[in-house]
């Protein structure tokens, strides 16, 4: 998951991942624009997995900005 309040930063990271690692981020990555959205996405994913008797979230890596509105990266983490 990519978490950043600046669309330019999100788009830049997508381009870097595509060019450098040949990874199409659009297909495999969720985007949140503040810490609250990210936390809600992780909680939702955890609940879905919990229903399948899995005690974990599907997210393997979360790239989180620190300074964001509503909930910053420190608080979300």
N, CA, C and O atoms as a GROMACS GRO file, in nm:
protein
  308
    1UNK      N    1   0.085  -0.116   0.000
    1UNK     CA    2   0.000   0.000   0.000
    1UNK      C    3   0.090   0.123   0.000
    1UNK      O    4   0.194   0.127   0.067
    2UNK      N    5   0.048   0.222  -0.075
    2UNK     CA    6   0.116   0.351  -0.077
    2UNK      C    7   0.026   0.449  -0.003
    2UNK      O    8  -0.093   0.460  -0.034
    3UNK      N    9   0.083   0.521   0.095
    3UNK     CA   10   0.006   0.617   0.172
    3UNK      C   11   0.076   0.752   0.163
    3UNK      O   12   0.184   0.770   0.218
    4UNK      N   13   0.013   0.845   0.096
    4UNK     CA   14   0.069   0.980   0.083
    4UNK      C   15  -0.043   1.075   0.044
    4UNK      O   16  -0.130   1.039  -0.035
    5UNK      N   17  -0.041   1.194   0.100
    5UNK     CA   18  -0.146   1.291   0.071
    5UNK      C   19  -0.122   1.371  -0.056
    5UNK      O   20  -0.208   1.447  -0.098
    6UNK      N   21  -0.006   1.354  -0.117
    6UNK     CA   22   0.028   1.426  -0.239
    6UNK      C   23   0.019   1.332  -0.360
    6UNK      O   24   0.100   1.241  -0.374
    7UNK      N   25  -0.079   1.353  -0.448
    7UNK     CA   26  -0.093   1.267  -0.566
    7UNK      C   27   0.035   1.261  -0.650
    7UNK      O   28   0.065   1.157  -0.710
    8UNK      N   29   0.110   1.371  -0.655
    8UNK     CA   30   0.236   1.371  -0.731
    8UNK      C   31   0.332   1.266  -0.677
    8UNK      O   32   0.394   1.194  -0.755
    9UNK      N   33   0.344   1.256  -0.545
    9UNK     CA   34   0.433   1.157  -0.484
    9UNK      C   35   0.388   1.014  -0.513
    9UNK      O   36   0.470   0.927  -0.541
   10UNK      N   37   0.258   0.992  -0.507
   10UNK     CA   38   0.204   0.859  -0.538
   10UNK      C   39   0.234   0.823  -0.682
   10UNK      O   40   0.281   0.713  -0.711
   11UNK      N   41   0.206   0.915  -0.773
   11UNK     CA   42   0.232   0.890  -0.915
   11UNK      C   43   0.381   0.869  -0.942
   11UNK      O   44   0.418   0.784  -1.023
   12UNK      N   45   0.466   0.946  -0.875
   12UNK     CA   46   0.611   0.932  -0.893
   12UNK      C   47   0.658   0.793  -0.850
   12UNK      O   48   0.738   0.730  -0.919
   13UNK      N   49   0.609   0.747  -0.736
   13UNK     CA   50   0.648   0.614  -0.689
   13UNK      C   51   0.600   0.505  -0.785
   13UNK      O   52   0.672   0.408  -0.810
   14UNK      N   53   0.481   0.520  -0.838
   14UNK     CA   54   0.430   0.424  -0.935
   14UNK      C   55   0.520   0.418  -1.058
   14UNK      O   56   0.550   0.310  -1.109
   15UNK      N   57   0.564   0.534  -1.106
   15UNK     CA   58   0.651   0.540  -1.224
   15UNK      C   59   0.786   0.476  -1.194
   15UNK      O   60   0.838   0.399  -1.275
   16UNK      N   61   0.842   0.508  -1.078
   16UNK     CA   62   0.972   0.448  -1.040
   16UNK      C   63   0.962   0.297  -1.032
   16UNK      O   64   1.050   0.227  -1.082
   17UNK      N   65   0.856   0.246  -0.970
   17UNK     CA   66   0.839   0.100  -0.958
   17UNK      C   67   0.824   0.035  -1.095
   17UNK      O   68   0.874  -0.076  -1.118
   18UNK      N   69   0.756   0.102  -1.186
   18UNK     CA   70   0.736   0.048  -1.321
   18UNK      C   71   0.867   0.046  -1.398
   18UNK      O   72   0.901  -0.055  -1.460
   19UNK      N   73   0.940   0.157  -1.396
   19UNK     CA   74   1.063   0.168  -1.475
   19UNK      C   75   1.176   0.083  -1.416
   19UNK      O   76   1.241   0.008  -1.489
   20UNK      N   77   1.199   0.096  -1.287
   20UNK     CA   78   1.314   0.029  -1.225
   20UNK      C   79   1.291  -0.120  -1.202
   20UNK      O   80   1.383  -0.200  -1.222
   21UNK      N   81   1.171  -0.158  -1.159
   21UNK     CA   82   1.146  -0.298  -1.120
   21UNK      C   83   1.045  -0.369  -1.210
   21UNK      O   84   1.015  -0.487  -1.187
   22UNK      N   85   0.993  -0.300  -1.311
   22UNK     CA   86   0.894  -0.357  -1.402
   22UNK      C   87   0.772  -0.410  -1.326
   22UNK      O   88   0.719  -0.517  -1.358
   23UNK      N   89   0.729  -0.334  -1.226
   23UNK     CA   90   0.613  -0.371  -1.145
   23UNK      C   91   0.500  -0.275  -1.179
   23UNK      O   92   0.515  -0.154  -1.170
   24UNK      N   93   0.386  -0.331  -1.217
   24UNK     CA   94   0.268  -0.250  -1.243
   24UNK      C   95   0.194  -0.231  -1.111
   24UNK      O   96   0.115  -0.316  -1.070
   25UNK      N   97   0.220  -0.121  -1.046
   25UNK     CA   98   0.166  -0.093  -0.914
   25UNK      C   99   0.014  -0.087  -0.916
   25UNK      O  100  -0.051  -0.122  -0.817
   26UNK      N  101  -0.043  -0.044  -1.025
   26UNK     CA  102  -0.189  -0.033  -1.036
   26UNK      C  103  -0.257  -0.167  -1.010
   26UNK      O  104  -0.367  -0.171  -0.954
   27UNK      N  105  -0.194  -0.276  -1.050
   27UNK     CA  106  -0.255  -0.408  -1.037
   27UNK      C  107  -0.238  -0.469  -0.898
   27UNK      O  108  -0.322  -0.548  -0.855
   28UNK      N  109  -0.131  -0.433  -0.827
   28UNK     CA  110  -0.100  -0.504  -0.703
   28UNK      C  111  -0.099  -0.417  -0.579
   28UNK      O  112  -0.071  -0.466  -0.469
   29UNK      N  113  -0.128  -0.289  -0.593
   29UNK     CA  114  -0.107  -0.198  -0.481
   29UNK      C  115  -0.230  -0.110  -0.457
   29UNK      O  116  -0.288  -0.056  -0.551
   30UNK      N  117  -0.267  -0.095  -0.330
   30UNK     CA  118  -0.372  -0.001  -0.292
   30UNK      C  119  -0.308   0.134  -0.260
   30UNK      O  120  -0.189   0.142  -0.229
   31UNK      N  121  -0.388   0.239  -0.269
   31UNK     CA  122  -0.340   0.373  -0.238
   31UNK      C  123  -0.435   0.436  -0.136
   31UNK      O  124  -0.557   0.426  -0.150
   32UNK      N  125  -0.377   0.499  -0.035
   32UNK     CA  126  -0.454   0.577   0.062
   32UNK      C  127  -0.392   0.717   0.066
   32UNK      O  128  -0.271   0.732   0.050
   33UNK      N  129  -0.476   0.817   0.088
   33UNK     CA  130  -0.427   0.954   0.083
   33UNK      C  131  -0.412   1.019   0.221
   33UNK      O  132  -0.385   1.138   0.231
   34UNK      N  133  -0.430   0.940   0.326
   34UNK     CA  134  -0.398   0.984   0.462
   34UNK      C  135  -0.392   0.861   0.551
   34UNK      O  136  -0.434   0.752   0.512
   35UNK      N  137  -0.340   0.880   0.671
   35UNK     CA  138  -0.322   0.768   0.762
   35UNK      C  139  -0.452   0.701   0.802
   35UNK      O  140  -0.456   0.580   0.823
   36UNK      N  141  -0.558   0.780   0.813
   36UNK     CA  142  -0.688   0.725   0.850
   36UNK      C  143  -0.740   0.629   0.743
   36UNK      O  144  -0.789   0.521   0.776
   37UNK      N  145  -0.729   0.667   0.617
   37UNK     CA  146  -0.769   0.578   0.508
   37UNK      C  147  -0.686   0.449   0.511
   37UNK      O  148  -0.740   0.340   0.490
   38UNK      N  149  -0.558   0.462   0.536
   38UNK     CA  150  -0.470   0.344   0.540
   38UNK      C  151  -0.510   0.251   0.654
   38UNK      O  152  -0.520   0.130   0.635
   39UNK      N  153  -0.533   0.307   0.771
   39UNK     CA  154  -0.572   0.227   0.886
   39UNK      C  155  -0.704   0.156   0.861
   39UNK      O  156  -0.719   0.038   0.894
   40UNK      N  157  -0.800   0.226   0.803
   40UNK     CA  158  -0.929   0.165   0.771
   40UNK      C  159  -0.913   0.052   0.671
   40UNK      O  160  -0.980  -0.051   0.683
   41UNK      N  161  -0.826   0.068   0.571
   41UNK     CA  162  -0.804  -0.036   0.471
   41UNK      C  163  -0.741  -0.160   0.534
   41UNK      O  164  -0.780  -0.272   0.503
   42UNK      N  165  -0.644  -0.140   0.623
   42UNK     CA  166  -0.579  -0.253   0.690
   42UNK      C  167  -0.678  -0.324   0.781
   42UNK      O  168  -0.681  -0.447   0.784
   43UNK      N  169  -0.757  -0.249   0.856
   43UNK     CA  170  -0.857  -0.310   0.943
   43UNK      C  171  -0.959  -0.390   0.864
   43UNK      O  172  -0.996  -0.501   0.904
   44UNK      N  173  -1.004  -0.336   0.752
   44UNK     CA  174  -1.101  -0.407   0.667
   44UNK      C  175  -1.040  -0.536   0.613
   44UNK      O  176  -1.106  -0.641   0.614
   45UNK      N  177  -0.916  -0.529   0.567
   45UNK     CA  178  -0.849  -0.647   0.515
   45UNK      C  179  -0.830  -0.751   0.625
   45UNK      O  180  -0.848  -0.871   0.601
   46UNK      N  181  -0.794  -0.707   0.745
   46UNK     CA  182  -0.776  -0.800   0.857
   46UNK      C  183  -0.906  -0.871   0.891
   46UNK      O  184  -0.906  -0.991   0.915
   47UNK      N  185  -1.018  -0.797   0.892
   47UNK     CA  186  -1.148  -0.858   0.921
   47UNK      C  187  -1.187  -0.961   0.817
   47UNK      O  188  -1.239  -1.067   0.850
   48UNK      N  189  -1.160  -0.931   0.690
   48UNK     CA  190  -1.190  -1.027   0.583
   48UNK      C  191  -1.109  -1.155   0.603
   48UNK      O  192  -1.162  -1.265   0.589
   49UNK      N  193  -0.981  -1.140   0.634
   49UNK     CA  194  -0.896  -1.257   0.658
   49UNK      C  195  -0.936  -1.331   0.784
   49UNK      O  196  -0.928  -1.454   0.789
   50UNK      N  197  -0.980  -1.259   0.886
   50UNK     CA  198  -1.023  -1.321   1.012
   50UNK      C  199  -1.141  -1.414   0.988
   50UNK      O  200  -1.149  -1.521   1.049
   51UNK      N  201  -1.232  -1.374   0.899
   51UNK     CA  202  -1.347  -1.458   0.865
   51UNK      C  203  -1.303  -1.589   0.799
   51UNK      O  204  -1.375  -1.688   0.802
   52UNK      N  205  -1.185  -1.587   0.740
   52UNK     CA  206  -1.129  -1.707   0.677
   52UNK      C  207  -1.031  -1.779   0.769
   52UNK      O  208  -0.949  -1.860   0.725
   53UNK      N  209  -1.040  -1.748   0.901
   53UNK     CA  210  -0.954  -1.808   1.004
   53UNK      C  211  -0.806  -1.777   0.982
   53UNK      O  212  -0.720  -1.860   1.010
   54UNK      N  213  -0.778  -1.659   0.933
   54UNK     CA  214  -0.640  -1.613   0.918
   54UNK      C  215  -0.623  -1.490   1.007
   54UNK      O  216  -0.700  -1.395   0.996
   55UNK      N  217  -0.524  -1.492   1.094
   55UNK     CA  218  -0.502  -1.381   1.187
   55UNK      C  219  -0.392  -1.287   1.137
   55UNK      O  220  -0.295  -1.261   1.208
   56UNK      N  221  -0.409  -1.238   1.017
   56UNK     CA  222  -0.312  -1.145   0.961
   56UNK      C  223  -0.378  -1.062   0.851
   56UNK      O  224  -0.490  -1.090   0.809
   57UNK      N  225  -0.306  -0.962   0.807
   57UNK     CA  226  -0.352  -0.881   0.695
   57UNK      C  227  -0.277  -0.922   0.569
   57UNK      O  228  -0.167  -0.978   0.578
   58UNK      N  229  -0.333  -0.897   0.455
   58UNK     CA  230  -0.270  -0.934   0.328
   58UNK      C  231  -0.158  -0.839   0.288
   58UNK      O  232  -0.078  -0.871   0.200
   59UNK      N  233  -0.151  -0.723   0.352
   59UNK     CA  234  -0.049  -0.625   0.317
   59UNK      C  235   0.088  -0.672   0.364
   59UNK      O  236   0.107  -0.703   0.482
   60UNK      N  237   0.182  -0.676   0.273
   60UNK     CA  238   0.319  -0.717   0.305
   60UNK      C  239   0.409  -0.597   0.328
   60UNK      O  240   0.508  -0.607   0.400
   61UNK      N  241   0.376  -0.484   0.267
   61UNK     CA  242   0.456  -0.363   0.277
   61UNK      C  243   0.365  -0.242   0.267
   61UNK      O  244   0.278  -0.235   0.180
   62UNK      N  245   0.386  -0.146   0.356
   62UNK     CA  246   0.312  -0.020   0.351
   62UNK      C  247   0.413   0.093   0.349
   62UNK      O  248   0.488   0.111   0.445
   63UNK      N  249   0.415   0.169   0.241
   63UNK     CA  250   0.501   0.286   0.231
   63UNK      C  251   0.421   0.406   0.278
   63UNK      O  252   0.325   0.447   0.212
   64UNK      N  253   0.459   0.463   0.391
   64UNK     CA  254   0.377   0.564   0.458
   64UNK      C  255   0.450   0.697   0.469
   64UNK      O  256   0.564   0.705   0.516
   65UNK      N  257   0.381   0.801   0.425
   65UNK     CA  258   0.429   0.938   0.446
   65UNK      C  259   0.410   0.972   0.594
   65UNK      O  260   0.326   0.912   0.661
   66UNK      N  261   0.486   1.065   0.643
   66UNK     CA  262   0.478   1.102   0.784
   66UNK      C  263   0.380   1.217   0.808
   66UNK      O  264   0.296   1.209   0.898
   67UNK      N  265   0.390   1.322   0.728
   67UNK     CA  266   0.306   1.440   0.748
   67UNK      C  267   0.187   1.438   0.653
   67UNK      O  268   0.199   1.464   0.533
   68UNK      N  269   0.071   1.405   0.710
   68UNK     CA  270  -0.052   1.399   0.631
   68UNK      C  271  -0.167   1.454   0.713
   68UNK      O  272  -0.158   1.458   0.836
   69UNK      N  273  -0.274   1.496   0.648
   69UNK     CA  274  -0.392   1.544   0.722
   69UNK      C  275  -0.470   1.428   0.784
   69UNK      O  276  -0.449   1.312   0.749
   70UNK      N  277  -0.558   1.461   0.876
   70UNK     CA  278  -0.648   1.367   0.945
   70UNK      C  279  -0.573   1.275   1.042
   70UNK      O  280  -0.605   1.274   1.161
   71UNK      N  281  -0.476   1.200   0.994
   71UNK     CA  282  -0.394   1.113   1.078
   71UNK      C  283  -0.257   1.100   1.013
   71UNK      O  284  -0.246   1.055   0.898
   72UNK      N  285  -0.154   1.139   1.085
   72UNK     CA  286  -0.021   1.133   1.024
   72UNK      C  287   0.034   0.990   1.026
   72UNK      O  288  -0.025   0.900   1.085
   73UNK      N  289   0.147   0.972   0.960
   73UNK     CA  290   0.205   0.840   0.946
   73UNK      C  291   0.246   0.778   1.078
   73UNK      O  292   0.234   0.657   1.096
   74UNK      N  293   0.295   0.859   1.172
   74UNK     CA  294   0.333   0.807   1.303
   74UNK      C  295   0.212   0.749   1.375
   74UNK      O  296   0.216   0.637   1.427
   75UNK      N  297   0.104   0.826   1.378
   75UNK     CA  298  -0.016   0.782   1.449
   75UNK      C  299  -0.077   0.658   1.383
   75UNK      O  300  -0.121   0.566   1.452
   76UNK      N  301  -0.080   0.656   1.251
   76UNK     CA  302  -0.137   0.542   1.179
   76UNK      C  303  -0.056   0.416   1.204
   76UNK      O  304  -0.111   0.306   1.218
   77UNK      N  305   0.076   0.432   1.208
   77UNK     CA  306   0.162   0.317   1.230
   77UNK      C  307   0.147   0.266   1.372
   77UNK      O  308   0.212   0.168   1.410
   0.00000   0.00000   0.00000
